[in-house]
Amino acid sequence: MSKGKLFILSGPSGSGKDTVMQKVFEKLPELKFSISSITRPMRKGEVEGEKYHFVSKEEFKEMLNKDLLLEYNEFAGNFYGTPIIPVKECINNGDDMLIEVDVNGAFNIRNKIKETVSIFLMPPSMEILEKRLRNRATDSEVAIQNRLIIAKSEMDRANEFDYTVINDEVDNAASKIVTIIKNTKN
């Protein structure tokens, strides 16, 4: 049996990763999604095991101590990480998997799993990115400004990725990602 392929999708907050990924999974229903483990409380509308496994800080630290994470990050006092076992099982079973992570997480995963294909989702411009962040109406002005500063530094690292896809239009961006996945599979 041939191994599956691991794909990473990264990009700044507000670049449209969730929306584009939804379209990618509609077009490639056989593609698996890596579920992150996080320590923050569940938000309204979230479902355990859909996008996240909600764990205690103690459980997360145990995963770290046992080297069970491909990558992890701490944000606002909470930990976020990608468990290694489901990813390796998926790939070894011949299935392809998509992981959504930040730029640093993508770097760490690529260092541990060399055959990974990395895709950076780029907003069309900083102005459009700012408009998207403001339209979400979920963040304070300070949080928006911080997200924009982080976005700029992440966009400066897009050249570290195998592919860059500009999310000027969701269906177009999703189609480009689907093409990348189909053309780079084993």
N, C-alpha and C positions, 0 to 999 in steps of 0.2 A: 504494500500500500504506500502510495506517495504521501509525503507530508503536506499539510496545509500551509498556507501563507499567512503571515501576520502583517496587518496594515495599521498604521498609526495615523490618526487625524488630529491635527493640532491647529491652533490659531487663537488670536486674541478674543477676549470676552466681547461679545457683540458681533463676531464675524459670521454667525449663523450656523455654527457647527451642528446644533441639535436639529434645526430645521432641515439642513442639507442631509444629515445622516438619516433622518426619517425617510426622505426620498430615496436615498441609496438602498436602504433596507427594503423599501417597496419594490425596487427594481432587482434586488438580489436577496430574496427571502432566505436563501440557504446560508448567507453570510452570518456568522455568529458575532455577538457583541460581548465585550469584556465588561463585567460588572465590577465596579470599584467598591472597595470597603472604605467607609467613612465613619468618623466619630461624631459628627454634628447630629442634632436632632432631626427627625424626619419632618419635612415641610408639608403643608397642605397640598394634597394632590399626588404626593409621592407614594410609591408602592414598594415595599420591601422586595428586593430581588429583581426589580425591573431595570433600574439603572444603577442602584446602589444596594450594598449590604450595609445595614446600620449596625455598627459594633461599638462596644465600650472602648475607652482609651486603654484600659488594661488588656483587652483582647488584641487591640491594634499593636500595642507594644510587644506582646507575645509573638505576634506575626513578624514583627521587625527582628526580635531576638533570634527567631528560628530561621531567618533569611527567607521568608515566604512571600516577599513582595518584589516585584520587578522594579518598581519605583514607588516613591511616596513623597508627600509634601505636607507641610503644615501651613494652614491659612486661618487667620482669625482664631487661633487657639484650638482648631480642629485638625485632625489628620485625615488625609485622603491617600489611597494607595491602590495599586493593581496587584491582586494576588497572582502568584506565578503558577500555581498548580492548574487552575482551570485553563489558562492560556496554553501551557505545554500539553495538557491532555487534548485540547481542541486541535492543535497543530499535529500532534502525533496520530490523531484519529483521521487525519486527512482533510479536516475542515479548515476553512479560511475564517479569520477573525479580525474584527476592527476594534481598535482601542482608541478612545478619545482621551487625550491627556494634554497637559500644558507643555511648553517648549522644553523645560528642564526634564520632565518625565519622559518625553520622546527621546531626548539625548540618552538618558539612563537606560531605557529599554533597548535602544539601538546598540548600546555597548554590551548588553547581555545576550541579545538575540540578533546575530549579525544579518540574517536573511530578511530582516524587516524592511518593508516598503513604507516610507514616511511621506505624508502629504500635509502641506501647510495650506490652510484655508485663509485667504487674504481678503480683507474688505476692499472694495473698489477705491476708497480714499479715507483719510482720517475724518473728513467732514461727515461722510456717510456713516462711518463707525460711531461717531459721537451722536449722530441723530438716532441711530438704532438703540444705543445705550439709553438715551433720554426717553425714547418712545416706550421702552420697557416699563418705565416708571416704577422701578423696584429699588433704586439706589438714591442716596443723598447726593448733593452736589460734590461733596468731598470724595465720596466713593466713585463717582463718575470721573472726576479729575484723576484719581489714583488709577482707575482702570485704563484711562487714556495714556497715562505715563507708562504703565506696564505694557499696554498694547504696542506702543512705539518700540520699546525694547524687544518685544517678541517679534515684531515685523522685521526688525533689523537682523534677526537670526533666520529668516525664511530661507536663505541660501544654504542652510545646513540640511535642508530637507531634499528628498529625491524629487519631489514635484511640488509646484505651487499652483493652486487653483484660485482664481479670483471669483469671489461670490458676488457677481454683479446681478445675477438672477438665479434663484434657487434651483429651478429645473436644469438650467444650463450647467451650473456648478456640480450638481448631483450626477448629471450625465458624464461629465469629464472624470469624476471620481470613479464611476462605474467602469468607464473605459480603461482607466489606469489599473483598476483591480483585475479586469478581464485580461488585459495585455501583460500583466506581470505575474500571473499565477504560474505555478509549476507546469 
